[in-house]
Amino acid sequence: MVQYEVTFVVDPVLSGDEMKSTAQVYVDMLKNEGANIVHVDEMGLRQLAYPIRKKLSGVYYCIEFQMENGVFIDKFELALRRDERIMRFLTVRLDKFGVQFNQDKRDGKIGIAKKKREEEAAAKAAAAAEK
Amino acid sequence: MASRDDIKFLSNPKIGNNKKKYCRFKKYGIRYIDYKDSEFLLQFINPQGKILPRRITGNSLKFQRKISVAVKRARHLALLPFVADQLK
C-alpha cells in the first residue's frame, strides 16, 4: 500500500453545500477505485498568496488515502484538471516520515494543537500556584 | 583625544560571539517538512519570497533540499508567494 495526499483549492464563490459536495465527489471517486481514505482535512477558507483566476481566497481541502498502486492517479488528476471548481491541486506520495508526521498531527502531538495544550497546562499550573 | 565612549566603536562588536550554526532538523530530529505549514516555511525565505541559502539558515544539504521542495509546493498551492515585496 502506498499512501498519497492530494491537496486542492476550491473556488470560494460556491455555497457551503456545493463546496462540501465537491470534496465529497472526489472522496467517493477514490473509494470506488478501492482506495482506503485515511483522513479528509478541511483546511478552510484561506487568503491566497497571489490571485488565481482573479480570486484572492480559496477553500483548501486535503485528502489522504492509501492505494495499491498509482495507476488511478493519472485519471484522478485529469478529473481535477477538468473541474472548473478546482483552482489548484497537488498530489504527493508520502514517505514513511510523512505518514508518521500526519498521524502525529492528527493526534495533536505537533504543531498548533501541541502549543495550545502546553499553554493550557501552563495556565493551569499558574492557577494552581496562585491557590 | 578620544573619550572612553568613542573607543567602544573602534572594535568590532561581533567579535567573540560567533555562534556556530546548526541544522535544526538534525538537532531536533524533525524528519518531515510539511508544505502546508506556511508559517514554518516563512523562516526559510527572505522578504522577497526567495529561499534563503544554506550558509544563512545553517541547514544540512539533505534538509535544505527538502525545504526547497516544500517551499515550491507551497508556492504552487498559493500558500506562499512566488514574488513579494514585504513578506515579513
Backbone of each chain as ProteinMPNN parsed JSONL, in Angstrom:
{"seq_chain_A": "MVQYEVTFVVDPVLSGDEMKSTAQVYVDMLKNEGANIVHVDEMGLRQLAYPIRKKLSGVYYCIEFQMENGVFIDKFELALRRDERIMRFLTVRLDKFGVQFNQDKRDGKIGIAKKKREEEAAAKAAAAAEK", "coords_chain_A": {"N_chain_A": [[0.84, -1.208, 0.0], [0.552, 2.168, -0.834], [0.853, 5.41, 0.393], [-0.908, 8.344, -0.335], [-1.369, 11.864, -0.812], [-3.62, 14.326, -1.484], [-3.99, 17.679, -2.173], [-6.243, 20.278, -2.633], [-7.54, 23.36, -4.017], [-10.536, 24.959, -3.701], [-12.913, 26.839, -5.494], [-14.004, 29.841, -4.007], [-16.456, 30.975, -4.488], [-18.582, 29.279, -4.529], [-21.407, 27.915, -2.734], [-21.71, 26.814, 0.709], [-22.717, 24.152, 0.81], [-22.327, 23.241, -1.785], [-19.612, 23.33, -1.882], [-18.889, 21.352, -0.05], [-19.973, 19.144, -1.334], [-18.403, 19.064, -3.582], [-15.911, 18.286, -2.575], [-16.702, 15.844, -1.598], [-17.344, 14.419, -3.881], [-14.843, 13.724, -4.895], [-13.796, 12.219, -2.862], [-15.545, 10.066, -2.934], [-14.998, 9.151, -5.479], [-12.433, 8.177, -5.183], [-12.902, 6.179, -3.34], [-14.461, 4.419, -4.809], [-12.578, 3.37, -6.456], [-11.304, 1.686, -4.873], [-9.663, 2.757, -2.949], [-8.274, 3.397, 0.238], [-9.491, 5.6, 2.43], [-7.766, 7.692, 4.469], [-7.818, 10.104, 5.861], [-9.745, 13.094, 5.807], [-9.119, 16.354, 5.433], [-10.351, 19.452, 6.202], [-9.181, 22.406, 5.45], [-10.156, 24.862, 5.322], [-11.294, 28.29, 4.57], [-8.937, 30.351, 3.053], [-6.603, 33.001, 2.661], [-5.23, 33.652, -0.484], [-1.84, 33.58, -1.64], [-1.264, 34.854, -3.946], [-3.216, 36.214, -6.644], [-5.494, 33.928, -8.161], [-7.17, 33.144, -11.012], [-8.377, 35.639, -10.81], [-9.222, 35.676, -8.206], [-8.979, 36.08, -4.676], [-9.038, 34.465, -2.516], [-9.402, 31.113, -1.243], [-10.778, 27.797, -0.737], [-9.355, 25.292, 1.104], [-8.709, 21.858, 0.782], [-7.704, 18.694, 1.987], [-6.953, 15.471, 1.183], [-6.146, 12.34, 2.397], [-5.023, 9.238, 1.361], [-4.821, 5.655, 0.886], [-3.449, 3.463, -1.49], [-3.191, 0.637, -3.688], [-1.581, 0.799, -5.998], [-0.297, 3.408, -8.186], [-1.843, 3.783, -10.463], [-4.354, 4.831, -10.866], [-4.057, 7.483, -10.29], [-3.413, 9.204, -12.413], [-5.818, 9.374, -13.878], [-7.383, 10.449, -11.925], [-6.221, 12.938, -11.491], [-6.694, 14.057, -13.938], [-9.446, 14.351, -13.844], [-9.593, 16.257, -11.84], [-8.345, 18.351, -13.111], [-10.1, 18.947, -15.122], [-12.233, 19.904, -13.794], [-14.016, 22.756, -13.146], [-14.391, 23.982, -10.759], [-12.244, 23.554, -9.192], [-9.354, 25.169, -8.31], [-6.596, 24.877, -7.873], [-4.43, 22.043, -7.566], [-2.61, 19.419, -5.913], [-0.876, 16.486, -5.897], [0.721, 14.221, -3.815], [3.101, 11.77, -3.083], [3.477, 10.142, -0.072], [6.266, 9.683, 2.046], [7.609, 7.425, 4.546], [8.103, 9.038, 6.723], [6.457, 11.16, 6.272], [3.944, 9.978, 6.524], [4.012, 9.294, 9.186], [4.273, 11.83, 10.301], [1.837, 13.073, 9.598], [0.103, 11.463, 10.991], [0.865, 11.984, 13.617], [0.216, 14.629, 13.705], [-2.533, 14.607, 13.539], [-3.081, 13.334, 15.907], [-2.417, 15.328, 17.55], [0.164, 15.786, 18.443], [2.062, 17.429, 17.457], [2.691, 20.817, 16.331], [0.065, 23.267, 16.157], [-1.879, 22.256, 17.86], [-0.421, 21.039, 19.855], [0.941, 23.198, 20.934], [-1.195, 24.672, 21.948], [-2.136, 22.934, 23.912], [0.018, 22.871, 25.617], [0.057, 25.497, 26.444], [-2.348, 25.629, 27.798], [-1.832, 23.843, 29.854], [0.201, 25.195, 31.129], [-1.181, 27.445, 31.963], [-2.963, 26.289, 33.73], [-1.216, 25.311, 35.644], [-0.224, 27.691, 36.569], [-2.528, 28.773, 37.675], [-3.011, 26.941, 39.677], [-0.804, 27.369, 41.254], [-1.328, 29.883, 42.225], [-3.445, 29.48, 43.928]], "CA_chain_A": [[0.0, 0.0, 0.0], [1.271, 3.431, -0.875], [-0.011, 6.481, 0.894], [-0.861, 9.581, -1.103], [-2.043, 13.015, -0.211], [-3.969, 15.302, -2.52], [-4.471, 18.955, -1.647], [-6.767, 21.115, -3.705], [-8.139, 24.639, -3.651], [-11.856, 25.063, -4.317], [-13.42, 28.186, -5.737], [-14.773, 30.296, -2.841], [-17.747, 31.544, -4.889], [-19.618, 28.286, -4.295], [-22.013, 27.946, -1.398], [-21.13, 25.818, 1.615], [-23.115, 22.795, 0.435], [-21.66, 22.897, -3.039], [-18.215, 23.126, -1.541], [-18.772, 20.033, 0.584], [-20.256, 18.098, -2.32], [-17.234, 18.989, -4.457], [-14.907, 17.448, -1.913], [-17.272, 14.505, -1.447], [-17.243, 13.766, -5.188], [-13.511, 13.143, -5.062], [-13.655, 11.152, -1.867], [-16.29, 8.919, -3.46], [-14.282, 8.651, -6.647], [-11.304, 7.379, -4.694], [-13.444, 4.991, -2.674], [-14.906, 3.499, -5.843], [-11.407, 2.72, -7.033], [-10.731, 0.782, -3.876], [-8.69, 3.425, -2.091], [-8.606, 3.452, 1.655], [-9.389, 7.002, 2.833], [-7.192, 7.782, 5.809], [-8.28, 11.302, 6.532], [-10.1, 14.232, 4.961], [-8.873, 17.549, 6.242], [-10.867, 20.714, 5.67], [-8.313, 23.455, 5.985], [-10.992, 26.06, 5.392], [-11.067, 29.433, 3.681], [-7.642, 30.986, 3.293], [-6.147, 34.033, 1.74], [-4.2, 33.161, -1.404], [-0.642, 34.42, -1.641], [-1.34, 35.635, -5.188], [-4.533, 35.94, -7.228], [-5.684, 32.869, -9.15], [-8.445, 33.418, -11.706], [-8.858, 36.908, -10.263], [-9.773, 35.498, -6.862], [-7.93, 36.289, -3.673], [-9.121, 33.475, -1.444], [-9.81, 29.793, -1.689], [-11.037, 26.84, 0.338], [-8.38, 24.215, 0.962], [-9.057, 20.516, 1.241], [-6.585, 17.766, 1.882], [-7.403, 14.082, 1.341], [-5.073, 11.357, 2.498], [-5.577, 7.921, 1.04], [-3.889, 4.579, 0.577], [-3.816, 2.729, -2.697], [-2.272, -0.453, -4.033], [-0.606, 1.382, -6.923], [-0.635, 4.77, -8.589], [-2.395, 3.805, -11.822], [-5.559, 5.661, -10.916], [-3.733, 8.889, -10.027], [-3.49, 9.959, -13.673], [-7.232, 9.639, -14.166], [-7.883, 11.31, -10.856], [-5.725, 14.29, -11.74], [-7.398, 14.545, -15.124], [-10.767, 14.793, -13.383], [-9.4, 17.521, -11.103], [-7.969, 19.378, -14.076], [-11.269, 19.305, -15.913], [-13.249, 20.502, -12.924], [-13.855, 24.216, -13.099], [-14.475, 24.479, -9.375], [-10.935, 23.368, -8.571], [-8.419, 26.179, -8.802], [-5.25, 24.292, -7.852], [-4.345, 20.767, -6.843], [-1.261, 18.853, -5.816], [-0.869, 15.122, -5.361], [2.055, 13.909, -3.31], [3.266, 10.45, -2.464], [4.095, 10.364, 1.239], [7.219, 8.684, 2.518], [7.214, 6.922, 5.875], [8.124, 10.144, 7.687], [5.256, 11.948, 6.013], [2.816, 9.252, 7.112], [4.156, 9.44, 10.631], [4.031, 13.236, 10.622], [0.407, 13.357, 9.516], [-0.551, 10.755, 12.085], [1.165, 12.735, 14.841], [-0.501, 15.906, 13.632], [-3.932, 14.316, 13.885], [-3.119, 13.015, 17.336], [-2.129, 16.557, 18.292], [1.467, 15.734, 19.084], [2.908, 18.514, 16.945], [2.035, 21.972, 15.739], [-0.777, 24.186, 16.912], [-2.588, 21.537, 18.925], [0.515, 20.83, 20.956], [1.188, 24.5, 21.557], [-2.384, 25.025, 22.723], [-2.196, 22.088, 25.092], [1.076, 23.299, 26.524], [-0.367, 26.771, 27.037], [-3.389, 25.314, 28.786], [-1.17, 23.209, 31.001], [0.933, 26.259, 31.822], [-2.182, 28.286, 32.618], [-3.481, 25.518, 34.859], [-0.16, 25.271, 36.65], [-0.159, 29.034, 37.151], [-3.729, 28.921, 38.509], [-2.813, 26.088, 40.849], [0.215, 28.011, 42.083], [-1.951, 31.033, 42.89], [-4.254, 28.97, 45.024]], "C_chain_A": [[0.87, 1.251, 0.0], [0.31, 4.51, -0.403], [0.196, 7.754, 0.08], [-1.599, 10.667, -0.356], [-2.365, 13.977, -1.348], [-4.557, 16.547, -1.849], [-5.061, 19.73, -2.81], [-7.465, 22.349, -3.172], [-9.449, 24.769, -4.43], [-12.241, 26.538, -4.408], [-14.28, 28.67, -4.559], [-16.158, 30.853, -3.19], [-18.887, 30.58, -4.583], [-20.195, 28.421, -2.884], [-21.432, 26.803, -0.576], [-21.444, 24.396, 1.217], [-22.4, 22.333, -0.815], [-20.196, 22.548, -2.792], [-18.002, 21.714, -0.993], [-18.982, 18.932, -0.44], [-19.083, 17.944, -3.271], [-16.182, 18.07, -3.87], [-15.396, 16.002, -1.86], [-17.171, 13.716, -2.75], [-15.909, 13.051, -5.32], [-13.236, 12.053, -4.047], [-14.335, 9.889, -2.379], [-15.563, 8.279, -4.631], [-13.132, 7.738, -6.227], [-11.796, 6.08, -4.076], [-13.851, 3.952, -3.705], [-13.747, 2.74, -6.47], [-10.701, 1.829, -6.017], [-9.683, 1.417, -2.997], [-9.198, 3.422, -0.655], [-8.391, 4.894, 2.131], [-8.883, 7.073, 4.273], [-7.781, 8.974, 6.545], [-8.682, 12.354, 5.492], [-9.995, 15.474, 5.826], [-9.438, 18.767, 5.526], [-10.021, 21.828, 6.26], [-9.022, 24.808, 5.987], [-10.593, 27.161, 4.432], [-9.76, 30.114, 4.056], [-7.398, 32.051, 2.254], [-5.099, 33.417, 0.809], [-3.02, 34.125, -1.398], [-0.579, 35.278, -2.905], [-2.665, 35.297, -5.852], [-4.506, 34.806, -8.248], [-7.077, 33.083, -9.735], [-9.151, 34.629, -11.102], [-9.527, 36.755, -8.902], [-8.646, 35.547, -5.848], [-8.018, 35.314, -2.502], [-9.597, 32.151, -2.022], [-10.035, 28.885, -0.502], [-10.16, 25.628, 0.093], [-8.923, 22.91, 1.528], [-7.844, 19.626, 1.074], [-7.095, 16.349, 2.149], [-6.184, 13.177, 1.376], [-5.655, 9.994, 2.218], [-4.47, 6.925, 0.737], [-4.381, 3.844, -0.646], [-2.764, 1.673, -2.983], [-1.182, 0.058, -4.971], [-1.13, 2.725, -7.431], [-1.276, 4.879, -9.948], [-3.565, 4.789, -11.93], [-5.238, 7.16, -10.796], [-3.86, 9.753, -11.287], [-4.926, 10.363, -13.976], [-7.799, 10.638, -13.164], [-7.461, 12.757, -11.101], [-6.401, 14.893, -12.959], [-8.768, 15.084, -14.726], [-10.654, 16.126, -12.651], [-9.122, 18.663, -12.075], [-9.188, 19.862, -14.845], [-12.32, 20.034, -15.093], [-13.013, 21.999, -12.794], [-13.855, 24.764, -11.688], [-13.146, 24.377, -8.666], [-9.95, 24.37, -9.169], [-6.994, 25.642, -8.873], [-5.324, 22.93, -7.187], [-2.913, 20.28, -6.86], [-1.361, 17.47, -5.186], [0.563, 14.756, -5.001], [2.048, 12.494, -2.763], [4.019, 10.663, -1.158], [5.122, 9.271, 1.531], [6.847, 8.311, 3.958], [7.208, 8.041, 6.917], [6.888, 11.018, 7.531], [4.031, 11.305, 6.649], [2.815, 9.447, 8.621], [3.8, 10.858, 11.07], [2.539, 13.539, 10.638], [-0.359, 12.671, 10.637], [-0.364, 11.526, 13.39], [0.377, 14.024, 14.881], [-1.966, 15.711, 14.03], [-4.076, 14.007, 15.365], [-2.805, 14.233, 18.195], [-0.798, 16.532, 19.002], [2.369, 16.874, 18.632], [2.051, 19.69, 16.489], [1.155, 22.715, 16.713], [-1.434, 23.488, 18.089], [-1.683, 21.367, 20.147], [0.768, 22.131, 21.708], [0.039, 24.883, 22.475], [-2.411, 24.254, 24.037], [-1.157, 22.525, 26.119], [0.689, 24.6, 27.232], [-1.414, 26.544, 28.117], [-2.775, 24.737, 30.055], [-0.442, 24.259, 31.829], [-0.032, 27.149, 32.601], [-2.728, 27.595, 33.864], [-2.478, 25.508, 36.011], [-0.071, 26.614, 37.366], [-1.335, 29.254, 38.108], [-3.575, 28.137, 39.811], [-1.815, 26.737, 41.817], [-0.37, 29.181, 42.859], [-2.764, 30.606, 44.103], [-3.351, 28.565, 46.192]], "O_chain_A": [[1.824, 1.351, 0.772], [-0.871, 4.522, -0.75], [1.326, 8.18, -0.16], [-2.343, 10.418, 0.593], [-1.473, 14.391, -2.088], [-5.501, 16.462, -1.063], [-4.438, 19.828, -3.867], [-7.921, 22.382, -2.029], [-9.464, 24.697, -5.659], [-11.937, 27.349, -3.533], [-15.203, 27.963, -4.155], [-16.943, 31.168, -2.296], [-20.027, 31.004, -4.397], [-19.561, 28.963, -1.978], [-20.745, 25.93, -1.107], [-20.577, 23.523, 1.266], [-21.932, 21.198, -0.905], [-19.631, 21.631, -3.387], [-17.091, 20.991, -1.396], [-18.281, 17.92, -0.436], [-18.788, 16.838, -3.724], [-15.634, 17.202, -4.549], [-14.624, 15.063, -2.047], [-16.943, 12.506, -2.739], [-15.845, 11.918, -5.795], [-12.533, 11.084, -4.333], [-13.791, 8.79, -2.279], [-15.51, 7.057, -4.769], [-12.892, 6.686, -6.821], [-11.196, 5.021, -4.259], [-13.624, 2.756, -3.517], [-13.907, 1.619, -6.953], [-9.627, 1.291, -6.287], [-8.894, 0.716, -2.364], [-10.401, 3.443, -0.397], [-7.254, 5.357, 2.225], [-9.527, 6.557, 5.186], [-8.191, 8.869, 7.701], [-8.05, 12.487, 4.445], [-10.701, 15.617, 6.824], [-9.058, 19.075, 4.396], [-10.142, 22.149, 7.443], [-8.541, 25.774, 6.581], [-9.696, 27.005, 3.603], [-9.511, 30.413, 5.224], [-7.911, 32.006, 1.137], [-4.184, 32.735, 1.271], [-3.18, 35.326, -1.181], [0.089, 36.312, -2.924], [-3.192, 34.204, -5.647], [-3.611, 34.734, -9.09], [-8.053, 33.189, -8.993], [-10.368, 34.629, -10.913], [-10.311, 37.611, -8.494], [-7.522, 35.122, -6.113], [-7.176, 35.335, -1.605], [-10.119, 32.085, -3.134], [-9.554, 29.15, 0.599], [-10.206, 25.012, -0.971], [-9.514, 22.874, 2.608], [-7.059, 19.786, 0.139], [-7.612, 16.07, 3.23], [-5.313, 13.237, 0.508], [-6.685, 9.632, 2.786], [-3.349, 7.292, 0.383], [-5.581, 3.628, -0.817], [-1.607, 1.793, -2.578], [0.0, -0.216, -4.765], [-2.259, 3.12, -7.138], [-1.265, 5.955, -10.546], [-3.738, 5.476, -12.937], [-6.059, 8.002, -11.16], [-4.349, 10.882, -11.234], [-5.217, 11.519, -14.284], [-8.574, 11.532, -13.504], [-8.255, 13.683, -10.935], [-6.651, 16.098, -13.008], [-9.198, 16.134, -15.203], [-11.496, 17.01, -12.811], [-9.595, 19.785, -11.893], [-9.295, 21.042, -15.18], [-13.194, 20.703, -15.643], [-11.94, 22.441, -12.382], [-13.381, 25.873, -11.441], [-12.931, 25.037, -7.649], [-9.744, 24.408, -10.382], [-6.268, 25.923, -9.826], [-6.185, 22.693, -6.34], [-2.11, 20.674, -7.707], [-1.87, 17.315, -4.076], [1.49, 14.958, -5.785], [1.116, 12.077, -2.074], [5.077, 11.292, -1.142], [4.875, 8.089, 1.293], [5.878, 8.833, 4.511], [6.426, 8.014, 7.868], [6.346, 11.542, 8.504], [3.19, 11.986, 7.235], [1.788, 9.721, 9.242], [3.119, 11.06, 12.075], [2.033, 14.176, 11.562], [-1.332, 13.208, 11.166], [-1.304, 11.7, 14.165], [-0.073, 14.464, 15.939], [-2.553, 16.522, 14.746], [-5.067, 14.374, 15.996], [-2.912, 14.181, 19.42], [-0.63, 17.173, 20.04], [3.317, 17.243, 19.325], [0.843, 19.56, 16.29], [1.434, 22.795, 17.909], [-1.536, 24.05, 19.18], [-2.105, 21.526, 21.292], [0.805, 22.165, 22.938], [0.236, 25.345, 23.599], [-2.663, 24.806, 25.107], [-1.417, 22.547, 27.322], [0.943, 24.789, 28.421], [-1.388, 27.158, 29.183], [-3.15, 25.097, 31.171], [-0.461, 24.225, 33.06], [0.242, 27.555, 33.73], [-2.928, 28.219, 34.906], [-2.835, 25.671, 37.178], [0.126, 26.684, 38.579], [-1.183, 29.828, 39.187], [-3.953, 28.598, 40.888], [-1.97, 26.658, 43.036], [0.024, 29.449, 43.994], [-2.773, 31.264, 45.143], [-3.844, 28.106, 47.223]]}, "seq_chain_B": "MASRDDIKFLSNPKIGNNKKKYCRFKKYGIRYIDYKDSEFLLQFINPQGKILPRRITGNSLKFQRKISVAVKRARHLALLPFVADQLK", "coords_chain_B": {"N_chain_B": [[41.528, 64.011, 21.572], [40.296, 60.844, 22.04], [37.338, 60.051, 23.697], [36.238, 57.814, 26.312], [33.824, 56.734, 25.583], [33.852, 56.762, 22.819], [35.674, 54.883, 22.115], [34.612, 52.318, 22.262], [33.377, 51.85, 19.874], [35.374, 51.345, 18.16], [36.257, 48.769, 18.126], [35.192, 45.7, 16.666], [31.925, 44.881, 17.318], [30.903, 42.364, 16.962], [32.797, 40.491, 17.334], [33.784, 37.62, 19.015], [31.284, 36.666, 19.643], [30.549, 34.683, 17.832], [28.361, 32.436, 17.141], [28.063, 28.992, 16.525], [26.509, 27.823, 13.61], [23.733, 25.59, 13.172], [22.061, 22.631, 12.015], [18.719, 22.65, 12.3], [16.951, 20.614, 11.903], [18.338, 18.259, 12.091], [19.227, 18.516, 14.668], [16.905, 18.61, 16.271], [15.599, 16.407, 15.472], [13.645, 16.438, 13.403], [11.891, 14.971, 10.866], [10.283, 15.271, 8.682], [9.06, 17.664, 6.419], [6.43, 19.793, 6.262], [4.56, 20.875, 3.57], [2.266, 22.312, 3.758], [2.349, 23.912, 5.899], [2.653, 26.997, 6.108], [3.494, 28.971, 7.804], [5.698, 27.939, 9.116], [7.452, 27.554, 7.001], [8.023, 30.116, 6.329], [10.222, 30.878, 7.746], [12.352, 30.206, 6.219], [12.539, 31.735, 3.991], [13.247, 34.836, 2.347], [12.32, 38.399, 2.705], [11.514, 38.939, 0.104], [10.487, 36.633, -0.777], [12.197, 34.711, -1.635], [14.097, 31.674, -1.462], [16.149, 31.113, 1.293], [19.737, 30.828, 1.414], [21.81, 28.02, 2.292], [24.035, 28.758, 3.708], [23.159, 30.748, 5.308], [20.874, 29.814, 6.698], [21.89, 27.525, 7.828], [21.156, 24.911, 7.455], [21.449, 21.366, 6.897], [22.547, 19.722, 3.881], [20.764, 17.766, 3.004], [18.334, 18.472, 4.278], [18.004, 21.033, 3.401], [17.397, 20.647, 0.755], [14.947, 19.398, 1.029], [13.499, 21.442, 2.194], [13.49, 23.274, 0.085], [11.967, 21.95, -1.794], [9.55, 21.788, -0.415], [8.885, 24.493, -0.13], [8.501, 25.179, -2.779], [6.312, 23.602, -3.439], [4.433, 24.733, -1.763], [4.252, 27.22, -2.916], [3.072, 26.639, -5.333], [0.524, 25.951, -4.492], [-0.412, 28.357, -3.713], [0.096, 29.07, -1.109], [2.363, 30.264, -0.349], [3.941, 33.191, -1.67], [5.175, 33.647, -5.058], [6.625, 35.875, -5.814], [7.251, 38.671, -3.73], [6.838, 41.725, -1.881], [7.06, 42.909, 0.746], [7.298, 40.645, 2.798], [7.685, 39.842, 5.421]], "CA_chain_B": [[41.643, 62.785, 22.37], [39.016, 60.115, 22.033], [36.837, 59.749, 25.034], [36.011, 56.384, 26.537], [32.623, 56.305, 24.863], [34.143, 56.562, 21.397], [36.558, 53.737, 21.903], [33.897, 51.059, 22.14], [33.0, 51.631, 18.484], [36.552, 51.045, 17.353], [36.378, 47.322, 17.977], [34.011, 45.068, 16.061], [31.105, 44.317, 18.404], [30.504, 40.975, 16.7], [33.899, 39.589, 17.675], [33.627, 36.904, 20.267], [30.008, 35.975, 19.815], [30.173, 33.923, 16.632], [27.739, 31.158, 17.482], [28.104, 28.046, 15.419], [25.184, 27.499, 13.053], [23.476, 24.152, 13.177], [20.863, 22.234, 11.276], [17.703, 22.424, 13.342], [16.234, 19.359, 11.654], [19.152, 17.196, 12.664], [19.346, 18.692, 16.112], [15.665, 18.287, 16.978], [15.03, 15.161, 14.959], [12.491, 16.632, 12.533], [12.19, 14.139, 9.699], [9.398, 15.576, 7.55], [8.727, 19.083, 6.332], [5.083, 19.874, 5.721], [4.419, 22.011, 2.649], [1.041, 23.064, 4.053], [2.599, 24.763, 7.059], [3.348, 28.15, 5.515], [4.123, 29.734, 8.891], [7.003, 27.342, 9.366], [8.325, 27.759, 5.837], [8.404, 31.538, 6.283], [11.546, 31.032, 8.36], [13.415, 29.865, 5.277], [12.509, 32.599, 2.816], [13.53, 36.228, 2.685], [11.121, 39.22, 2.491], [11.098, 38.922, -1.3], [9.922, 35.327, -1.076], [13.223, 33.797, -2.159], [14.591, 30.691, -0.497], [17.441, 31.518, 1.858], [20.777, 29.825, 1.187], [22.231, 27.176, 3.395], [25.036, 29.42, 4.533], [22.466, 31.611, 6.267], [19.996, 29.049, 7.582], [22.663, 26.504, 8.524], [20.591, 23.574, 7.261], [22.271, 20.393, 6.19], [22.146, 19.662, 2.47], [19.589, 16.914, 2.895], [17.11, 19.167, 4.665], [17.847, 22.205, 2.547], [16.688, 20.174, -0.445], [13.55, 19.156, 1.398], [12.902, 22.759, 2.379], [13.25, 23.927, -1.187], [10.823, 21.27, -2.409], [8.335, 22.165, 0.327], [8.548, 25.882, -0.456], [7.987, 25.206, -4.15], [4.959, 23.042, -3.4], [3.57, 25.736, -1.121], [4.033, 28.29, -3.885], [2.102, 26.164, -6.318], [-0.807, 25.968, -3.883], [-0.683, 29.736, -3.31], [0.269, 29.266, 0.336], [3.461, 31.229, -0.295], [4.005, 33.904, -2.946], [6.37, 33.482, -5.889], [7.352, 37.122, -5.576], [6.587, 39.518, -2.75], [7.587, 42.933, -1.591], [7.336, 42.955, 2.181], [6.629, 39.442, 3.285], [7.738, 39.708, 6.883]], "C_chain_B": [[40.285, 62.094, 22.415], [38.587, 59.804, 23.457], [36.571, 58.235, 25.141], [34.818, 55.863, 25.741], [32.882, 56.031, 23.384], [34.878, 55.256, 21.154], [35.778, 52.455, 21.673], [33.455, 50.793, 20.692], [34.187, 51.258, 17.604], [36.742, 49.532, 17.169], [35.072, 46.769, 17.414], [33.165, 44.419, 17.158], [30.755, 42.855, 18.2], [31.592, 39.983, 17.082], [33.601, 38.908, 19.004], [32.257, 36.311, 20.474], [29.574, 35.274, 18.525], [29.688, 32.538, 17.041], [27.81, 30.246, 16.274], [26.682, 27.79, 14.944], [24.99, 25.993, 13.089], [22.218, 23.872, 12.367], [19.786, 21.874, 12.288], [16.974, 21.095, 13.153], [17.004, 18.182, 12.241], [19.133, 17.283, 14.18], [18.085, 18.237, 16.84], [14.964, 17.06, 16.409], [13.756, 15.342, 14.158], [12.781, 15.883, 11.223], [11.386, 14.538, 8.479], [9.045, 17.049, 7.583], [7.403, 19.219, 5.597], [4.966, 21.103, 4.825], [3.169, 22.835, 2.923], [1.221, 24.045, 5.213], [3.381, 26.001, 6.611], [4.051, 28.994, 6.579], [5.553, 29.249, 9.132], [7.967, 27.643, 8.224], [8.768, 29.211, 5.703], [9.796, 31.774, 6.854], [12.671, 30.833, 7.355], [13.359, 30.695, 4.009], [12.731, 34.044, 3.253], [12.289, 37.091, 2.382], [10.652, 39.283, 1.04], [10.487, 37.579, -1.701], [10.92, 34.354, -1.654], [13.673, 32.845, -1.056], [15.969, 31.126, -0.016], [18.491, 30.429, 1.635], [21.16, 29.117, 2.475], [23.217, 27.892, 4.314], [24.396, 30.384, 5.529], [21.614, 30.786, 7.231], [20.76, 27.988, 8.365], [22.122, 25.101, 8.352], [21.606, 22.636, 6.62], [21.719, 20.259, 4.773], [20.853, 18.875, 2.285], [18.299, 17.685, 3.188], [16.913, 20.454, 3.883], [17.093, 21.814, 1.279], [15.217, 19.98, -0.128], [12.805, 20.476, 1.586], [12.556, 23.368, 1.034], [12.076, 23.273, -1.911], [9.525, 21.716, -1.744], [7.908, 23.587, -0.019], [7.932, 25.953, -1.851], [6.579, 24.631, -4.225], [3.988, 24.061, -2.82], [3.279, 26.877, -2.084], [2.985, 27.881, -4.912], [0.68, 26.244, -5.773], [-1.195, 27.354, -3.376], [-0.661, 29.917, -1.793], [1.407, 30.242, 0.584], [3.5, 31.939, -1.645], [5.255, 33.528, -3.743], [7.252, 34.719, -5.729], [6.562, 37.95, -4.579], [7.436, 40.748, -2.507], [8.032, 42.949, -0.139], [6.626, 41.782, 2.824], [6.583, 39.397, 4.801], [7.623, 41.058, 7.559]], "O_chain_B": [[39.271, 62.689, 22.78], [39.376, 59.358, 24.291], [36.676, 57.499, 24.16], [34.8, 54.718, 25.289], [32.227, 55.188, 22.771], [34.717, 54.615, 20.115], [36.248, 51.579, 20.947], [33.19, 49.649, 20.325], [34.016, 50.897, 16.44], [37.317, 49.084, 16.177], [33.992, 47.308, 17.659], [33.631, 43.513, 17.849], [30.356, 42.173, 19.144], [31.347, 38.779, 17.148], [33.216, 39.55, 19.981], [32.07, 35.519, 21.397], [28.395, 35.27, 18.171], [30.471, 31.612, 17.254], [27.636, 30.686, 15.138], [25.771, 27.572, 15.743], [25.95, 25.223, 13.044], [21.425, 24.769, 12.081], [19.925, 20.909, 13.041], [16.449, 20.521, 14.107], [16.429, 17.249, 12.801], [19.036, 16.275, 14.88], [18.156, 17.574, 17.875], [13.856, 16.722, 16.828], [12.868, 14.492, 14.218], [13.789, 16.134, 10.563], [11.752, 14.19, 7.356], [8.766, 17.611, 8.642], [7.276, 18.806, 4.444], [5.234, 22.225, 5.254], [3.019, 23.932, 2.386], [0.364, 24.89, 5.472], [4.606, 26.049, 6.718], [5.061, 29.644, 6.308], [6.477, 30.038, 9.324], [9.14, 27.944, 8.444], [9.765, 29.504, 5.044], [10.469, 32.741, 6.497], [13.807, 31.238, 7.6], [14.062, 30.393, 3.044], [12.436, 34.417, 4.388], [11.304, 36.573, 1.855], [9.505, 39.646, 0.78], [10.026, 37.412, -2.831], [10.539, 33.28, -2.119], [13.632, 33.178, 0.129], [16.842, 31.463, -0.815], [18.169, 29.241, 1.664], [20.864, 29.57, 3.581], [23.237, 27.671, 5.525], [25.041, 30.79, 6.496], [21.628, 31.027, 8.438], [20.33, 27.59, 9.448], [22.578, 24.181, 9.031], [22.503, 23.066, 5.895], [20.578, 20.631, 4.499], [19.972, 19.263, 1.518], [17.312, 17.575, 2.462], [15.784, 20.916, 3.717], [16.25, 22.568, 0.792], [14.347, 20.351, -0.916], [11.647, 20.616, 1.195], [11.468, 23.914, 0.853], [11.284, 23.954, -2.562], [8.53, 21.988, -2.416], [6.719, 23.861, -0.184], [6.971, 26.687, -2.082], [5.748, 25.118, -4.991], [2.873, 24.232, -3.313], [2.184, 27.44, -2.071], [2.128, 28.674, -5.302], [-0.256, 26.567, -6.506], [-2.202, 27.502, -2.684], [-1.318, 30.81, -1.258], [1.425, 30.956, 1.588], [3.129, 31.35, -2.66], [6.271, 33.137, -3.167], [8.463, 34.617, -5.534], [5.331, 37.928, -4.589], [8.606, 40.799, -2.884], [9.225, 42.997, 0.162], [5.509, 41.904, 3.327], [5.591, 38.976, 5.397], [7.649, 41.138, 8.787]]}, "name": "protein", "num_of_chains": 2, "seq": "MVQYEVTFVVDPVLSGDEMKSTAQVYVDMLKNEGANIVHVDEMGLRQLAYPIRKKLSGVYYCIEFQMENGVFIDKFELALRRDERIMRFLTVRLDKFGVQFNQDKRDGKIGIAKKKREEEAAAKAAAAAEKMASRDDIKFLSNPKIGNNKKKYCRFKKYGIRYIDYKDSEFLLQFINPQGKILPRRITGNSLKFQRKISVAVKRARHLALLPFVADQLK"}
